[in-house]
Amino acid sequence: MYLDEILANHRSNAERDERDLDQLIEAAHRSPVAREFREKLLADSASHLAVIAEIKRRSPSKGDLNLDLDPGKLAFVYEDNGASCVSVLTDEKFFGGSRSDLVAARESIGLPVLRKDFTVSLKDVCDARLMGADCVLLIVAALSPSELRSMHQLAEDLSLDVLVEIHDEPELEMALDCGARLIGVNQRDLTTFTVDRVRAVRMAPLIPADIVKVAESGVVGEEDARELRAAGYHAVLVGETLVRSASPGASLRNLLVP
């Protein structure tokens, strides 16, 4: 039920958005140069498992995680302790995030930043670039094949990297069909929000070697990191473990396995 409710809210908001798409695209093209998200993961993964460290205040399934976090300070802690990139939740209603969280995080660091949200329209893609994101998330389970292709193409046209999120083999085919070069395997079922801790390992050998691979959700500590590194992942995206930790820097360093 979680995904249906979240998507209904985002699509309703998109339908009410009366801004001119062409004007948004023009404005996005004038944005400052983006930082290279995919290339940073690829470069760092040559020596260790890269970590995309997430700034996340709450979740629909777990409730409040760290409502009072300071996104700028936490992003700096992530950078100072070896994160390759930072992910920021910008969904307000379900995750307690905001555009200002992303702006504050990105201004405090030199790392590339992912806008983590439920992208459902071309205007959402433009907004990611306009708020300063370097990468945008496209969730295959949330989009039709034509939506996925058009949003992926626009993102690339705007110099955004694209993390295409999948859960299974049919979704992997859709991701490859749209030209994805950065694929995340989410171990969390977006309908029930339960985590399948073997999903990423099972999917890894099916993803072509030239794709940068990211494992998402359910990564708790060094043992998980080593298993995913051995399976061939370049990076992991970790949120809940870090924002709930008394020492997020130390928790992050434990994931940087060679």
N, C-alpha and C positions, 0 to 999 in steps of 0.2 A: 504493500500500500504506500510505502514511503515515496518511491519514485513517481508513482502516478500523481500523488498529491503535490509534490514539489514541481513536477513538470506542468501540471495544470495551472499552478500559480504563475510560473514563469511565462507560459504561453499566453495567459490572460494579460499579463503585463506587456508582453510584446505586441499583442493586438491593439492595445491602447496607446502604443508609442506612435505619435504622429510626426516625429522628426523625419526630415528628408534624408533618405539613404545616400543619395549622391553627395550631398553636402557633408555627411558624416565620413564618407570614404575620402573625400578631398581633405578634410581636416586630419584624418588619420594618416594620410600620406605625408602631411607636413610635420608629423610628430618627430621628436628627436630619434636618433639612431638607436635601434634596439640592441640589447646585449644578446649574444649567441647562446641560447639555452641548450639546444641539442649538442652543439660542439663542445660546450663546457662539460656536459656529462660524458661525452665520448673521450675527451682528453683526460679527465680525472680517472675514468674507469681503467685506464691503462695501468694504474698502480694500485688502485683499491676500489672497493664498491662505492660508487658515488651515492650521495644522499641528497634527496630533495626534502628539505626540512620545512614542515608546514606550520603556518600560523592559523590556529583554529580555536574559536572560543567555545563552541558547543556543537552537538550533533543531535539529529532527531532521535537516535536510538539510545544515546548515553546521557542526554541532557547537558547540563553545564559542565564544561571541562576546565576552562580557565577564563572566565568572563572578563576579569580585570587585567588581562595581559596588556603589555605595552608593545605594540607591533614593531616599533622602531628598535627598542631595546632588545627584544627577543630575536629579531632578524640579525642584529649585530652579534649576539651570542652565537647564533647559528654560524655566521660567517667566521667568527673567531675560533670556532671549534671544528672547522673542516667541511662544512656543508658545501656542496657544489652549486646548488640552486635553492631558491626559497619558493614555496607555494603559499598563497594567501587566499583563504576563503573570503569571497565577497558577497555571498548570499546572506541577506539580512534576516529574513523571516525564519529560516530553518537552522541556520548555523551561526547567527549573531555577528556576521561579518559585515564589511562595508568597503566601498571604494577608498575611503580614507585610510583604512587599514593597509591596503596595498600601497597607496602613495607613501605613507609613513615608513613602511618596511623598505620599499625600494630606495627612498631618499637616504636611508641610513647605511646602505651597503653598496658594494660594487658588483654583487652577484646578479645573475639573471633571475627574473621573477615570473612565476606562473600565476595567471589569474585562474583560481580554482572556483568554478561556478557551473551552473547548468545552462550552457549556451544553446539557445533555441532559435536564434535569428541572426541575419547578417548584421543587424545593428548591434547585437551583442558582441560580435567579433570586432567591429569598429570600436566599441566602448573599451574593450580590453586594451587595444592599442592606445586609445586616447587617455586612459588612466595610467599609462606607463608600463603595462605588462609587456614582457618579452616573449611570452608563450601563452597560448590559449588552450583550454581543455575542450575536446569534443568527445562526448560519450555516445558510442554507437547505439547503445540500448535506448537512447533518448531521441534519436533522429532517424528520418527516412534516408535511404541511400542517396536520393537527390539532394536533400538538405546537407548531408555529410559532405558530399562532393563540392557543393557550392560554397559552404562555409570554409572547407579546407582550402579551396582555391583562393578565396578572398583573403584568408589569413596569410597565405604565402605571398599574395600580391602586396600585402601591407607589411611585409618583412617580419611577420610573426612566426615563430616556431609553433608547431601544433602537436600536443600530446593527445593521441587518439586512444581512448580507453575502451577495452574489450573485456569480455568475460569467458567467451567460448569460441569454438572453431568457426561457426557461421559468422560471428562478429569479426573474427580475424580476417576472414575473406572480404568482408565489407571494408575493413580498414585498409587492406592492401589494394582493393579496387579504387579507393579514393586517392591513392598515392602516399599513404602514411609512411614516414621515415622515422617516427618516434612513437612507439606503441607501449601503452601501459596495461598490464593485466591486473584488474581489480579483483582481489580475492573476496571482497564483500558483495554479497547479493544485494542489489539496490532495491529489491522488492521487500525483503525481510530484514536486511542489514545484518544478517548472520555472516560469519567469515568462514571460508573454506581454505584452510591453511596449505592444502596441497595443490590448489588450482594453478598457481603460478608455475610451480615445478612441472606440472603436467603439460602446460601450454608452451613452455620455453622452447622445446625442440621443434615445434611447429612454426615458429616465427623465423623468417629468413635471416641469414647471418648479417646482411647489410642494414638491418633495422636496429636502432638503439632501443633496448628493452628495459622497461621499468616495471618493478613489482610494487603493487599498491595494496595497502590495508593488511592488518594482521602481523606486521613486522614489529616485534617487541624487543628483541635483544640480539646479542652476538650470534647465538645459535641459528636464529632465523636468517640473519645476514649471511652467515657462511653457507647455509644451504642454498640460498638464492644466488649467491656469487658462483657457487659450484654448478648451478643449473644454467649459468650463462647470462645472468642479468647484469647489465651495466650499472643499474641504479635501483634504489628503493625510494619510495615516497612514504614518509613517516610523519604522522601528525599527533595522534592521541598520546602515544608513548612519550613524546617530547614535551607537549604542553602540560601534561600532568606530572612530569618529573620534577622533583625538588632540585635537581641539577641537570637541566636540559643539555648543557654543554657536555657533561660527562656521558650522559645517555647517548648523545650523538656520536661521540668519539668511539664508543663501543661498537658502532655499526660500520666503521671504516675498515672493514676487513680486507686484507690483501688478496 
